[in-house]
Amino acid sequence: MKVLVTGSDGFSGSHLTEELVKKGYQVKAFVFYNSFNNWGWLDTLPKDIMRNVDIFQGDIRDPNGVQEAMKGISAVFHLAALIGIPFSYHSPDTYVDTNIKGTLNILQSARKLETKRVLVTSTSEVYGTAQYVPIDEKHPFQGQSPYSATKIGADRLAESFYRSFQLPVTIVRPFNTYGPRQSARAVIPTIITQLLAGKTEIKLGALTPTRDFNYVKDTAEGFIAIAKSDRTVGEEINIASQKEISIGDLANEIIKQMNPKAKVICDGQRLRPEKSEVNRLLGSNEKIKQLTDWRPRYTLAQGMEETMLRFSEITGHETVKENLHHAIQMNKVSHAYIITGEELMGRKSLAGAFVLELFCEQGKQEACLNCHSCKQVLSKNNTNC
């Protein structure tokens, strides 16, 4: 079965692409075209995975490219979207173009090409603050940010194509997904990167809101289970753990494992506008359990352990470097990681130079550490190991 994954260069999309290949699907990966020929997180996947992935570079906002990418495809997993809520406050037009018009392009092409299955990715943000819990698929929608409003619009377009044209659409609604490769702007990576940077005051936004966190591998398995079931056509389905934790409690759990001396503080600059804050998200997973064989495999503790391990690793890869640069800018820290010479043992020398480059660019202090892989001292004026 040949499938298309849009947004495959992103966090969730790269994990879904990887899982689909492992399960024997023929995968075409729709990645955002750029002049650097960068495939996002797909660049970090093992070669034995990528040799089975057909790359299509395009723009989800362009209907011609979307239709070209969808030729010969049996099923499409549409994950491409703009998702940053703060960015949506000042640039809502781009969210309409990407999230609504991009979804329309997928639906129009699927109708014309008679695609057998279309999975449109929603978000738990469409529900807004819970009016009752657990939140099932009948819960009212609330556009509490331009981002969530565009996702509501995209969902309703998908529903209309099912009802009007019998297009075999399913709306897949993951609750808060986390794990390796997630953007540094998200709450869990924000906590981890600040701790790895040696910060003892961890700056976050509102601490009392609760979220239903799902490890990314469980989310990917949810997509695949939904696609395999004929009973899910025409439905909108949550992927949720049906468990909640407050942002403050989550941060304290991570701090307990990484640096018990640190503490959480609420940074006013990180707060959403009062009526835009989603105060409670706790999803029901009863429907997905009824219609598929999906069950969450990771507890929050298990998923967090794997996530912290991955974020703690230094690979020197450009995508990681970009994320760490972003973390520096957002968190205003003087360095991304502090590592000792012993920790550099067995690593590529590039990793050592990479860490020092991030450290020194802030101009806060002279940085040096002993790189055991080449017996040189890396310093502000010597980063070539």
URUR-V102284 format. One record per helix or strand of 3 or more residues. SS is the DSSP state (A for helix, B for strand). FROM is the first residue (numbers start at 0). TO is the last residue. If there is no record, write none. Layout:
((SS FROM TO) (SS FROM TO))
This chain:
((B 1 5) (A 10 21) (B 25 31) (A 39 43) (A 46 49) (B 52 57) (A 62 69) (B 74 77) (A 84 89) (A 91 112) (B 116 120) (A 123 126) (A 145 164) (B 168 173) (B 175 177) (A 186 195) (B 200 203) (B 212 214) (A 215 227) (A 229 231) (B 235 238) (A 246 257) (B 262 265) (A 267 269) (A 273 275) (A 285 290) (A 299 311) (A 317 330) (A 340 343) (A 348 360) (B 368 370) (B 375 378))
